[in-house]
Amino acid sequence: MDLLQPGTDLLRFEPFAREHVSDLVFVTVSGAHLYGFPSPDSDVDLRGAFLAPLSSLVSLSRPVETLEPKGYVDGLEVEMVAHDLGKYLRLLIKPSGYVLEQIFSPWVVITSPDHEELKSLALASLSRRLIRHYRGFALSEWRAYQKSDAEKTVKRLLYLFRVLMTGIVVLSEGVVEADLARLNERFHLDLAPLIEAKVREHVLMTADDGRFVREIEQLFVQLDEAAERSPLPENIPNRDAIEEFLVRLRLRHVSLIQ
C-alpha cells in the first residue's frame, strides 16, 4: 500500500468526515503520518472538533461529546475521533499536547475561519503546564519500554523521541511541532535506523538499544531544563478569551439553525 502524502491527497477524506460528523470546525490528520514515521499498514487517524446540536446540549440526557466513526477510503483504513468544541476546549486548557498538535497539524482535511481563530487562541494559550502532558506521557512509555523485552518495540522508541522533542521545543520556543524529522533538525540524532525499521514494519528492537536509551535519558533532562527556563507563562493566560470563543460559536450556531 502506498504511504499517504500531504496536500491534495487529503481531500479524499473530507466526504467521509462530513458524512459521519456534522458541523465540523476542522479535521486534521494525526498519528504516525503527522509524526513522520508511517508504515505501509498505518491507518489514517483523523481528529477534529464539531459543534453539537442545541437539542443535545439542553436535553435531560448527557450530550454525545465524542464521535468515533471508522471505515475505508480508497482502500485506506480510517479512524476518526471528533469532540464537541466544548470538550475540545476543555482539553486545550487542561492542557493537552495532543489537542495542540491536532490544531496545528499541517495535514489539513477540513478547515474554516473558526479553525484559524482557534489556532490563534491555542498559540496564546501555551504555558509551562504543558510539562505535565509531555513528561507524563513520556514517562509512562519509558516505564513500559523498560518493563520487558516484549515491550521494547521500535514504535515505542520512536514515540518516546517524538514526544520528548515536541515537549522540549514547545516549552523552549513556543512552537508546536510534531514531525520527528523537523524536530530532529534541532537535535541532530541518528534516528534513521529506527524510522527505517518502522517503515519495514519491524516491531521489536532486535539490535542493541544502548545508544537510544542514553539519548532518551538525556532528552528527559533537557525536557526538565526546558520547563525550568521556559519563557512561557506559568498558567494559561487566555482562558476567558477561549470561553468567549466557545460561547460566541454556540450562539451563532443556534441562530443559523433557527
C-alpha positions in Angstrom: 0.0 0.0 0.0 1.3 3.5 -0.9 2.0 5.8 2.0 -0.3 8.7 2.4 1.1 12.1 1.2 0.2 15.5 2.5 -1.5 18.1 0.2 -4.3 17.4 -2.2 -4.2 13.7 -1.3 -6.1 14.6 1.9 -9.2 15.9 0.1 -10.4 12.3 -0.4 -11.1 12.1 3.4 -13.5 15.2 3.5 -16.6 13.3 2.3 -16.0 10.6 4.9 -15.6 13.1 7.7 -18.7 15.1 6.7 -20.8 12.1 6.2 -20.2 10.9 9.8 -19.9 14.2 11.7 -22.0 17.3 11.2 -21.0 20.9 11.8 -17.2 20.4 11.8 -14.9 23.2 12.8 -11.8 21.4 11.5 -10.4 18.0 10.7 -6.7 17.1 10.5 -4.5 14.0 10.3 -2.7 12.9 13.4 -0.8 9.8 14.5 2.1 8.2 12.6 1.5 10.3 9.5 1.7 13.6 11.4 4.7 12.3 13.4 6.6 11.4 10.2 7.0 7.6 10.5 4.0 5.8 9.0 4.4 2.2 7.8 2.5 0.7 4.9 -0.1 -0.7 7.2 -0.7 2.5 9.2 -4.3 3.6 9.3 -5.3 7.3 8.8 -6.0 9.0 12.1 -8.4 11.8 11.6 -9.0 14.2 14.5 -11.3 17.2 14.8 -13.9 19.3 16.5 -17.6 19.9 15.9 -20.5 21.9 17.3 -23.0 19.7 19.0 -26.7 20.4 18.2 -28.6 22.5 20.6 -31.1 19.7 21.3 -28.3 17.5 22.7 -27.0 20.4 24.9 -30.3 21.2 26.6 -31.9 17.7 26.9 -32.0 15.7 30.1 -29.5 13.2 28.7 -25.9 14.0 28.7 -24.8 15.2 25.2 -22.7 13.0 23.0 -19.4 14.8 23.1 -17.2 12.3 21.1 -17.9 10.6 17.8 -15.6 7.8 16.6 -16.5 6.7 13.1 -14.3 4.1 11.3 -14.2 2.9 7.7 -12.2 2.8 4.5 -11.4 5.5 1.9 -9.8 4.3 -1.3 -8.6 1.2 0.5 -7.1 3.1 3.4 -8.4 2.3 6.9 -9.6 5.5 8.5 -10.2 6.0 12.2 -11.7 9.4 13.2 -12.2 10.9 16.6 -14.1 14.2 16.9 -15.0 16.0 20.0 -17.7 18.6 20.6 -16.0 22.0 20.7 -16.8 22.4 24.4 -15.0 19.2 25.3 -12.2 20.1 22.9 -11.5 23.4 24.5 -11.6 21.9 28.0 -8.8 19.6 26.8 -7.0 22.6 25.4 -6.9 24.4 28.7 -6.1 21.2 30.7 -3.6 21.5 28.8 -3.4 18.6 26.3 -0.4 18.4 24.0 -2.4 16.1 21.7 -5.0 18.7 21.1 -2.4 21.3 20.3 -0.7 19.0 17.8 -4.1 18.3 16.1 -5.0 22.0 15.9 -1.6 22.8 14.3 -1.3 19.7 12.2 -0.2 20.7 8.6 -2.2 17.7 7.3 -5.5 19.6 6.9 -8.6 17.8 5.7 -11.2 20.4 6.7 -10.6 23.9 7.9 -12.6 27.1 8.5 -12.2 30.7 9.7 -13.1 29.3 13.2 -10.2 26.9 12.9 -7.9 29.8 12.1 -9.1 31.7 15.2 -8.7 28.6 17.2 -5.1 28.3 16.2 -4.5 31.9 17.4 -6.2 31.1 20.7 -4.2 27.9 21.1 -0.9 29.6 20.4 -1.7 32.2 23.0 -2.7 29.5 25.5 0.8 27.9 25.7 2.1 27.6 29.2 4.6 25.8 31.3 1.9 23.5 32.5 2.5 21.5 29.2 5.3 19.8 31.0 2.7 17.6 32.8 1.4 16.2 29.5 4.7 15.7 27.8 6.7 14.3 30.7 3.7 12.3 31.9 3.2 10.5 28.6 7.0 10.0 28.0 7.5 8.6 31.5 4.6 6.1 31.0 6.0 4.9 27.7 9.5 4.8 29.1 8.4 2.6 32.0 6.6 0.3 29.7 9.6 0.0 27.4 11.8 -1.0 30.3 9.4 -3.5 31.7 10.2 -6.4 29.4 11.7 -7.3 26.1 8.2 -7.8 24.6 7.5 -4.1 25.3 10.8 -2.9 23.6 9.3 -2.0 20.3 10.6 0.3 17.6 7.3 2.2 17.6 7.6 2.9 21.3 11.1 4.2 21.0 10.1 6.5 18.1 7.1 7.8 20.1 9.4 8.5 23.0 11.8 10.5 20.9 9.0 12.3 19.3 7.1 13.3 22.4 10.2 14.4 24.3 11.4 16.5 21.4 8.0 18.1 20.9 7.8 18.9 24.6 11.3 20.5 24.7 10.5 22.6 21.6 7.2 23.9 22.7 8.4 24.8 26.2 11.6 26.4 25.0 10.4 28.0 21.7 6.7 28.3 22.0 6.4 26.3 18.7 4.1 23.2 18.3 6.0 20.8 16.1 5.1 17.1 15.9 7.1 15.9 12.9 10.1 13.9 14.0 12.3 14.8 11.1 11.7 18.6 11.6 12.2 18.2 15.3 15.4 16.4 14.8 16.8 19.3 12.8 17.4 20.8 16.3 18.7 17.7 18.0 20.8 16.0 15.2 20.3 12.4 16.4 20.7 9.5 14.1 17.2 8.1 14.1 17.3 6.7 10.6 17.7 3.1 11.7 14.6 3.3 13.8 12.5 5.0 11.2 13.6 2.5 8.5 12.7 -0.4 10.8 9.3 1.1 11.5 8.6 1.6 7.8 9.6 -2.0 7.2 7.2 -3.0 9.9 9.8 -4.4 12.2 8.1 -4.5 15.5 10.7 -5.5 18.2 14.1 -4.0 18.9 16.5 -6.6 17.7 19.6 -4.5 17.8 21.5 -3.1 20.8 19.4 -0.2 22.1 22.1 1.3 24.4 22.7 4.4 22.3 18.9 5.1 22.1 18.5 4.6 25.8 21.2 7.1 26.6 19.7 9.6 24.2 16.3 9.3 25.7 17.6 9.7 29.2 19.3 12.9 28.0 16.1 14.2 26.4 14.3 13.8 29.8 17.0 16.0 31.3 16.5 18.5 28.5 12.8 18.5 28.9 13.0 19.3 32.6 15.5 22.1 31.9 13.2 23.5 29.1 10.4 23.7 31.6 12.5 25.5 34.2 13.8 28.0 31.7 10.7 28.4 29.6 9.7 31.9 28.5 6.0 30.7 28.6 3.7 31.9 31.4 3.1 29.6 34.3 -0.6 29.2 33.6 -2.9 29.6 30.6 -3.3 33.4 30.2 -6.3 33.5 27.9 -8.9 31.2 29.4 -11.5 34.0 29.2 -10.9 34.5 25.5 -11.2 30.8 24.9 -14.6 30.7 26.8 -15.8 33.7 24.8 -14.9 31.9 21.6 -17.0 28.9 22.6 -20.0 30.9 23.7 -19.9 33.0 20.5 -19.8 30.0 18.3 -22.5 28.2 20.2 -24.8 31.3 19.9 -24.1 31.7 16.2 -24.7 28.0 15.6 -28.1 28.3 17.3 -29.1 31.4 15.2 -28.1 29.6 12.0 -30.4 26.7 12.6 -33.4 28.7 13.7 
